[in-house]
Amino acid sequence: MWHEYINATSTDEVIHILAEKRERARVIAGGTDLILELERGARKGVDTLIDVTRISKLHKIYLDEDNAIHLGALVTHNDCASNPLIRMRAYPLSRAAWEVGAPQIRNRGTIAGNLITASPANDTITPLMALGASVTLLSKNGERTIPLKEFYAGVRKTVMQADEMLVDISFPAMTKSQRGAFIKLALRRAQAISLVDVALILDLKADTVKSASITLGAVTPIIAHAEKAEQFLVGKKLTDKNILQAAELAVESATPIDDVRGSATYRREMVKVVTKRGLTMIRNGEEESGMPKKPILLSNQTVDGELDTVSKFPESSIETTINNKKYSFNSGYEKTLLRFLREEGMLTGTKEGCAEGECGACTVFLDGQAVMSCLVPAPRAHQAEIITVEGLADHEELHPVQEKFIEHGAVQCGYCIPGFIMSGAKLLEEKPNPTKDEIQQAITGNLCRCTGYYKIVSAIESASKMKA
């Protein structure tokens, strides 16, 4: 899929490579979109990937002296879902990040990547647009900061130049008088693309709206404000009548699209429904309903380890540790981690179910985080620690989750089971005594095509008691 892969150690290295290779190079962080685009031929002419995941300064989340929140280019969806600052001062973004994919996807997928992919269905764009965010782009010519509302030129099109990388996302932190919500409508509860979503931020004085910001996602080619609804709400109380009228005005602000997930007519009606629902939740103080106080992350590490020197492939060998054993590979650099593990490492316990990050059969641990290995490039394994299902057992003694899967008859055809076991094992590292809801959160990225999940949930629940 790529001819050259570079693990960068600084932004200076990145922008020099981009200046030289331009359209032939792409920056990769999470890779949850880019890997699929390359496999499907949607990114033609790209022969070099520049991995930035080891540049630690790009992981930062902080509040500056001007009361603006900054997100580095490597801040992931799980970072936003769990970070106290984002939860308190940018709640709609936290909620939207948590609604993306599943824990394994959220561990890798970055907010910056979500913005750059530029799909109107990308959940985090909607709240960031409502928050008045800007992005900072870096090249050899210097930095430029662009309001997010000016960043998009159409569906999957931005104003980024080929020699630029996104290094920062910034937006004003919500004040004490502001309340916000994010509502997503999709075809299923997890691992679903938005049919319609809405982000709402209201500045309230007592029970009267001082200002309103309402943005609609997955509705129009470019995420936009529902300006008529915003203007209408100013100076009004959130009565049932005013909420309904604002929801109807939100529909007038949108020109919905038709696509395979829903018709324009359906979207038009759902804009009214989700806007009404969001405003009602804010009025009733229920905007955090359904959002766990501590989301399950399937992770016990928050920042990737830095590299001492830049590494290039195929010039270098992939030096890695798999199941606590050191390996050196001179092939497979152009593969995904899934195929690398199976074909170079001969570790076939990790399965390929969908190769799209949908089924979770390929779940492994990468530097302490559960990830979908089908969406991770193999050279990311360089100087990393990987655990596969073969590495869970302690010599002849099975991991408690493995034991309980056998005892409860949770093993069915067996194909998806390695992924479920990996998710269950990582959950118990993170939360030794999980609730049933937390177990269900943990396996939202794992699909079973045979039957139900009752025995799987029971097995993980029983394993938690065994570990305790």
C-alpha positions as CSV (number, residue, x, y, z in Angstrom):
1,M,0.0,0.0,0.0
2,W,3.0,2.3,0.6
3,H,6.6,2.2,-0.7
4,E,8.2,4.2,2.1
5,Y,7.3,4.5,5.8
6,I,9.0,7.0,8.1
7,N,8.6,7.1,11.9
8,A,9.3,10.8,12.6
9,T,10.6,12.2,15.9
10,S,9.8,15.9,15.4
11,T,7.5,18.2,13.5
12,D,10.6,19.7,11.7
13,E,11.3,16.4,10.2
14,V,7.7,16.0,9.1
15,I,7.4,19.4,7.3
16,H,10.7,18.9,5.5
17,I,9.5,15.6,4.1
18,L,6.2,17.1,3.2
19,A,7.9,20.0,1.4
20,E,10.0,17.5,-0.6
21,K,7.3,14.9,-1.4
22,R,4.1,17.0,-1.3
23,E,1.1,15.0,-2.7
24,R,3.1,11.8,-2.7
25,A,3.3,11.8,1.2
26,R,0.6,11.7,3.9
27,V,0.9,12.2,7.6
28,I,-0.5,9.2,9.6
29,A,-1.5,9.2,13.2
30,G,-4.5,7.0,14.1
31,G,-4.8,5.8,10.5
32,T,-8.4,4.7,11.1
33,D,-9.5,6.5,7.9
34,L,-6.3,6.7,5.9
35,I,-5.5,2.9,5.9
36,L,-9.0,2.2,4.4
37,E,-8.6,5.0,1.8
38,L,-5.3,3.6,0.7
39,E,-6.6,0.1,0.5
40,R,-9.6,1.2,-1.5
41,G,-7.6,3.3,-3.9
42,A,-9.1,6.6,-2.7
43,R,-5.7,8.2,-2.1
44,K,-3.9,7.6,-5.4
45,G,-0.3,8.6,-5.9
46,V,0.6,8.4,-2.2
47,D,3.7,6.3,-1.7
48,T,5.1,7.7,1.6
49,L,3.6,7.7,5.0
50,I,5.0,9.8,7.8
51,D,4.1,8.4,11.3
52,V,3.9,11.2,13.9
53,T,2.6,9.1,16.8
54,R,5.9,9.3,18.7
55,I,6.1,13.1,18.8
56,S,5.0,13.6,22.4
57,K,4.3,17.3,22.3
58,L,1.4,16.6,19.9
59,H,-0.5,14.7,22.6
60,K,-1.1,17.7,24.8
61,I,-4.5,19.0,26.0
62,Y,-4.3,22.3,27.9
63,L,-6.0,25.6,28.8
64,D,-4.1,28.7,28.0
65,E,-4.0,32.1,29.7
66,D,-6.7,33.4,27.3
67,N,-9.2,30.7,28.4
68,A,-8.7,28.8,25.2
69,I,-8.4,25.0,25.1
70,H,-5.8,23.5,22.9
71,L,-5.7,19.9,21.5
72,G,-2.5,18.6,19.9
73,A,-2.6,16.7,16.7
74,L,-2.3,13.3,18.4
75,V,-5.2,13.8,20.9
76,T,-7.5,10.8,20.4
77,H,-11.2,10.4,20.8
78,N,-10.7,8.5,24.0
79,D,-8.5,11.3,25.3
80,C,-11.4,13.8,24.8
81,A,-14.0,11.4,26.2
82,S,-12.1,10.9,29.4
83,N,-10.2,14.2,29.9
84,P,-11.7,16.3,32.9
85,L,-11.0,19.6,31.2
86,I,-12.9,18.6,28.0
87,R,-15.7,17.1,30.0
88,M,-16.2,20.2,32.1
89,R,-15.4,23.0,29.6
90,A,-16.3,21.4,26.2
91,Y,-18.8,18.8,27.0
92,P,-20.3,18.4,23.5
93,L,-16.9,17.5,22.2
94,S,-16.4,14.9,24.9
95,R,-19.8,13.4,24.2
96,A,-19.2,13.3,20.4
97,A,-15.7,11.7,20.9
98,W,-17.3,9.0,23.0
99,E,-19.9,8.3,20.4
100,V,-17.3,7.6,17.7
101,G,-16.7,3.9,16.8
102,A,-15.6,1.6,19.7
103,P,-12.9,1.7,22.3
104,Q,-10.3,0.2,20.0
105,I,-11.0,2.8,17.3
106,R,-11.1,5.7,19.9
107,N,-7.7,4.6,21.2
108,R,-6.1,5.3,17.8
109,G,-8.4,7.7,15.9
110,T,-7.4,11.4,16.5
111,I,-9.6,14.5,16.5
112,A,-7.2,16.1,14.0
113,G,-7.7,13.1,11.7
114,N,-11.4,13.4,12.0
115,L,-11.3,17.0,11.0
116,I,-8.9,16.4,8.1
117,T,-10.9,13.6,6.6
118,A,-13.6,16.2,6.2
119,S,-16.7,14.0,6.0
120,P,-19.9,15.8,7.1
121,A,-20.7,12.7,9.1
122,N,-17.5,12.9,11.2
123,D,-18.9,13.4,14.7
124,T,-16.3,15.7,16.3
125,I,-16.5,18.4,13.6
126,T,-20.0,19.4,14.7
127,P,-19.2,20.3,18.3
128,L,-15.9,21.9,17.3
129,M,-17.7,24.1,14.8
130,A,-20.2,25.0,17.5
131,L,-17.4,25.9,19.9
132,G,-15.9,28.3,17.3
133,A,-12.7,26.2,16.8
134,S,-9.7,27.1,14.7
135,V,-6.9,24.9,13.4
136,T,-3.2,25.7,13.1
137,L,-1.3,24.4,10.1
138,L,2.5,24.2,9.9
139,S,4.8,24.1,6.9
140,K,8.3,25.2,6.1
141,N,6.8,28.6,5.4
142,G,5.6,28.9,8.9
143,E,2.2,28.6,10.7
144,R,-1.2,29.8,9.8
145,T,-4.4,29.6,11.9
146,I,-7.7,29.1,10.2
147,P,-11.2,29.2,11.7
148,L,-12.8,25.8,11.3
149,K,-15.7,27.3,9.4
150,E,-13.3,28.4,6.7
151,F,-11.3,25.1,6.7
152,Y,-13.7,23.1,4.5
153,A,-14.1,23.4,0.7
154,G,-16.6,20.6,0.2
155,V,-17.2,17.0,1.0
156,R,-13.8,15.5,2.0
157,K,-12.1,18.7,0.9
158,T,-10.1,21.2,3.0
159,V,-7.9,24.2,2.3
160,M,-4.8,22.4,3.6
161,Q,-1.9,22.4,1.2
162,A,0.2,19.3,0.4
163,D,3.1,20.6,2.4
164,E,1.2,21.4,5.6
165,M,0.5,19.4,8.7
166,L,-2.2,20.2,11.4
167,V,-0.5,20.7,14.7
168,D,-3.1,22.3,16.9
169,I,-6.9,22.7,17.4
170,S,-8.0,25.6,19.7
171,F,-11.4,26.9,20.9
172,P,-12.8,29.1,23.7
173,A,-13.5,27.0,26.8
174,M,-17.2,27.1,27.7
175,T,-18.0,29.5,30.5
176,K,-20.0,28.8,33.7
177,S,-23.1,30.3,32.1
178,Q,-22.9,28.1,29.0
179,R,-24.5,24.7,28.7
180,G,-24.0,22.3,25.8
181,A,-25.2,19.0,24.3
182,F,-24.4,16.6,21.5
183,I,-27.1,14.4,20.1
184,K,-26.4,11.7,17.5
185,L,-28.9,9.7,15.5
186,A,-27.5,6.5,13.9
187,L,-28.7,3.0,12.8
188,R,-27.3,1.3,15.9
189,R,-26.0,2.1,19.3
190,A,-22.2,1.6,18.6
191,Q,-19.9,1.5,15.6
192,A,-22.3,3.6,13.6
193,I,-22.0,6.6,11.3
194,S,-24.2,9.5,12.0
195,L,-27.4,9.9,10.0
196,V,-27.9,13.3,11.7
197,D,-26.2,14.9,14.6
198,V,-26.4,18.2,16.4
199,A,-24.2,20.2,18.7
200,L,-25.8,22.9,20.8
201,I,-24.2,25.5,23.1
202,L,-26.4,28.0,24.9
203,D,-25.3,30.9,27.0
204,L,-28.0,31.3,29.7
205,K,-28.8,34.0,32.1
206,A,-31.3,32.5,34.6
207,D,-33.6,30.8,32.2
208,T,-33.2,33.1,29.2
209,V,-30.9,32.4,26.3
210,K,-28.2,35.1,25.8
211,S,-26.7,33.5,22.8
212,A,-27.0,30.2,20.9
213,S,-24.7,28.1,18.7
214,I,-26.3,25.2,16.9
215,T,-24.5,23.1,14.3
216,L,-25.8,20.2,12.2
217,G,-23.7,17.2,11.1
218,A,-24.3,14.6,8.4
219,V,-27.0,16.8,7.0
220,T,-25.4,19.1,4.4
221,P,-22.1,18.7,2.4
222,I,-20.3,21.0,4.9
223,I,-21.3,21.1,8.6
224,A,-23.0,24.4,9.1
225,H,-24.8,26.5,11.7
226,A,-28.6,26.6,12.0
227,E,-28.5,30.4,11.9
228,K,-32.3,31.0,12.0
229,A,-32.7,28.8,15.0
230,E,-29.7,30.5,16.8
231,Q,-31.1,34.0,16.1
232,F,-34.6,33.0,17.2
233,L,-33.5,31.7,20.6
234,V,-31.7,34.9,21.7
235,G,-33.7,36.6,24.5
236,K,-36.2,33.8,24.8
237,K,-36.9,31.2,27.5
238,L,-36.7,27.5,26.7
239,T,-40.4,26.9,26.8
240,D,-41.9,23.9,24.9
241,K,-43.3,26.3,22.3
242,N,-39.9,28.1,21.7
243,I,-38.0,24.8,21.6
244,L,-40.4,23.5,19.0
245,Q,-40.2,26.7,16.9
246,A,-36.3,26.7,17.1
247,A,-36.3,23.0,16.0
248,E,-38.5,23.9,13.0
249,L,-36.2,26.8,12.1
250,A,-33.2,24.5,12.3
251,V,-34.8,22.5,9.4
252,E,-35.0,25.7,7.4
253,S,-31.3,26.2,7.9
254,A,-30.4,22.9,6.3
255,T,-30.5,21.5,2.8
256,P,-30.3,17.8,3.6
257,I,-28.4,15.4,1.4
258,D,-29.6,12.0,0.1
259,D,-27.2,9.0,0.5
260,V,-27.3,5.3,1.3
261,R,-27.9,5.9,5.0
262,G,-31.0,8.1,4.7
263,S,-33.1,10.3,2.4
264,A,-33.1,14.1,2.5
265,T,-36.8,13.9,3.6
266,Y,-35.9,11.7,6.5
267,R,-33.0,13.9,7.5
268,R,-35.1,17.0,7.4
269,E,-37.5,15.5,9.9
270,M,-34.8,14.2,12.1
271,V,-33.1,17.6,12.2
272,K,-36.2,18.8,14.0
273,V,-36.3,15.8,16.3
274,V,-32.6,15.9,17.4
275,T,-32.6,19.7,17.8
276,K,-35.8,19.6,19.9
277,R,-34.3,16.7,21.9
278,G,-31.0,18.6,22.6
279,L,-32.7,21.9,23.6
280,T,-35.0,20.0,25.9
281,M,-32.2,18.1,27.6
282,I,-30.3,21.4,28.2
283,R,-33.4,23.0,29.7
284,N,-34.0,20.0,32.0
285,G,-30.3,19.6,32.9
286,E,-30.1,16.2,31.3
287,E,-27.5,16.8,28.6
288,E,-25.1,14.2,30.2
289,S,-27.8,11.5,30.3
290,G,-26.4,8.3,28.9
291,M,-22.7,9.4,29.1
292,P,-20.7,7.3,31.6
293,K,-18.8,9.3,34.2
294,K,-15.7,7.2,33.4
295,P,-15.9,5.8,29.9
296,I,-14.2,2.4,29.3
297,L,-11.1,3.0,27.3
298,L,-9.5,-0.4,27.0
299,S,-6.2,1.3,27.7
300,N,-3.6,1.6,30.5
301,Q,-1.3,4.0,28.6
302,T,-2.1,7.5,27.4
303,V,1.0,8.5,25.4
304,D,3.0,6.5,22.9
305,G,6.7,6.1,23.7
306,E,9.1,8.4,21.9
307,L,11.8,7.2,19.4
308,D,15.4,8.2,19.8
309,T,16.0,8.5,16.1
310,V,14.0,8.6,12.9
311,S,13.4,5.2,11.3
312,K,12.7,4.6,7.7
313,F,11.3,1.4,6.0
314,P,12.2,-0.6,4.1
315,E,15.8,0.6,4.9
316,S,15.4,-0.5,8.5
317,S,14.3,-3.6,10.2
318,I,11.2,-3.6,12.3
319,E,12.5,-4.2,15.8
320,T,9.6,-5.1,18.1
321,T,8.5,-7.0,21.2
322,I,5.6,-9.4,20.8
323,N,4.2,-11.4,23.7
324,N,7.4,-10.4,25.7
325,K,9.7,-11.8,23.1
326,K,12.0,-9.6,20.9
327,Y,11.8,-9.9,17.2
328,S,13.5,-8.4,14.1
329,F,11.7,-8.4,10.8
330,N,13.1,-7.4,7.4
331,S,9.8,-7.9,5.6
332,G,6.2,-6.9,5.9
333,Y,6.7,-3.2,6.4
334,E,4.1,-2.5,3.6
335,K,1.3,-4.5,5.4
336,T,-1.2,-3.8,8.2
337,L,-0.2,-4.9,11.6
338,L,-2.8,-7.6,11.4
339,R,-1.3,-9.2,8.3
340,F,2.2,-8.6,9.6
341,L,1.5,-10.5,12.8
342,R,-0.2,-13.4,10.9
343,E,2.2,-13.7,8.0
344,E,5.6,-12.5,9.4
345,G,5.0,-13.4,13.0
346,M,3.0,-16.6,12.3
347,L,0.7,-15.6,15.1
348,T,-2.6,-16.6,13.6
349,G,-4.8,-16.3,16.7
350,T,-5.5,-12.7,15.6
351,K,-8.3,-13.0,13.0
352,E,-9.3,-10.9,9.9
353,G,-13.0,-10.5,10.0
354,C,-13.8,-7.3,8.1
355,A,-10.4,-5.5,7.6
356,E,-12.4,-2.3,8.2
357,G,-12.3,-1.8,12.0
358,E,-15.9,-3.0,12.4
359,C,-15.7,-6.5,13.9
360,G,-12.9,-6.5,16.5
361,A,-11.7,-10.0,15.6
362,C,-8.2,-8.5,15.0
363,T,-7.9,-6.8,18.5
364,V,-4.4,-6.7,20.0
365,F,-2.7,-4.6,22.6
366,L,-0.3,-2.0,21.2
367,D,1.8,-0.3,23.9
368,G,-0.9,-1.0,26.5
369,Q,-3.9,-0.1,24.3
370,A,-6.5,-2.3,22.7
371,V,-6.5,-1.5,18.9
372,M,-7.9,-2.9,15.7
373,S,-4.7,-4.3,14.1
374,C,-6.3,-4.2,10.6
375,L,-6.1,-0.3,10.8
376,V,-2.5,-0.1,12.2
377,P,0.4,0.0,9.8
378,A,3.0,-2.7,10.5
379,P,6.0,-0.2,11.0
380,R,4.2,1.2,14.0
381,A,5.3,-2.0,15.7
382,H,8.9,-0.7,15.6
383,Q,10.2,-0.3,19.2
384,A,6.7,-1.1,20.4
385,E,5.3,-3.8,22.7
386,I,2.5,-5.9,21.3
387,I,0.4,-8.6,23.0
388,T,-1.8,-11.0,21.0
389,V,-4.2,-13.6,22.2
390,E,-1.3,-16.1,22.2
391,G,0.4,-14.0,24.9
392,L,-2.4,-13.9,27.4
393,A,-1.8,-17.3,29.0
394,D,0.8,-17.6,31.7
395,H,2.7,-20.7,30.4
396,E,0.2,-23.5,30.9
397,E,-2.2,-21.4,32.9
398,L,-5.0,-19.8,30.9
399,H,-6.0,-16.1,31.5
400,P,-9.1,-16.0,33.7
401,V,-11.2,-14.6,30.7
402,Q,-10.1,-17.6,28.6
403,E,-11.0,-20.0,31.4
404,K,-14.4,-18.5,31.8
405,F,-15.2,-18.4,28.1
406,I,-14.7,-22.2,28.1
407,E,-16.6,-22.7,31.3
408,H,-19.6,-20.6,30.2
409,G,-19.7,-22.0,26.7
410,A,-19.1,-18.5,25.3
411,V,-16.9,-20.0,22.5
412,Q,-19.2,-20.5,19.5
413,C,-17.7,-20.8,16.0
414,G,-14.5,-19.4,17.6
415,Y,-13.6,-16.9,14.9
416,C,-14.5,-13.7,16.8
417,I,-13.5,-15.1,20.2
418,P,-9.8,-14.0,20.2
419,G,-11.0,-10.4,19.8
420,F,-13.6,-10.7,22.6
421,I,-11.1,-12.3,24.9
422,M,-8.6,-9.5,24.3
423,S,-11.2,-6.8,25.0
424,G,-12.3,-8.7,28.1
425,A,-8.7,-9.1,29.4
426,K,-7.9,-5.4,28.9
427,L,-11.1,-4.4,30.6
428,L,-10.2,-6.3,33.7
429,E,-6.8,-4.5,33.7
430,E,-8.6,-1.2,33.6
431,K,-11.5,-2.1,35.8
432,P,-11.0,-5.2,37.9
433,N,-14.7,-5.2,39.0
434,P,-16.7,-3.9,36.1
435,T,-20.4,-3.5,36.0
436,K,-22.5,-5.2,33.3
437,D,-22.8,-1.9,31.6
438,E,-19.0,-1.5,31.6
439,I,-18.6,-5.0,30.1
440,Q,-21.0,-4.1,27.4
441,Q,-19.1,-0.9,26.7
442,A,-15.9,-2.8,26.5
443,I,-17.2,-5.2,23.8
444,T,-19.0,-2.6,21.6
445,G,-16.1,-3.0,19.1
446,N,-16.5,-6.8,18.9
447,L,-19.2,-8.4,16.8
448,C,-20.4,-12.0,17.0
449,R,-22.1,-13.4,13.9
450,C,-23.3,-16.6,15.5
451,T,-25.8,-15.7,18.3
452,G,-26.2,-13.4,21.3
453,Y,-23.8,-12.0,23.7
454,Y,-25.2,-13.2,27.0
455,K,-22.7,-16.0,27.6
456,I,-19.8,-13.7,26.6
457,V,-20.9,-11.0,29.1
458,S,-21.4,-13.7,31.8
459,A,-17.9,-15.1,31.1
460,I,-16.2,-11.7,31.5
461,E,-18.3,-11.0,34.6
462,S,-17.3,-14.3,36.1
463,A,-13.6,-13.8,35.2
464,S,-13.7,-10.5,37.1
465,K,-14.8,-12.3,40.3
466,M,-12.1,-14.8,39.7
467,K,-9.4,-12.1,39.5
468,A,-10.7,-10.4,42.5
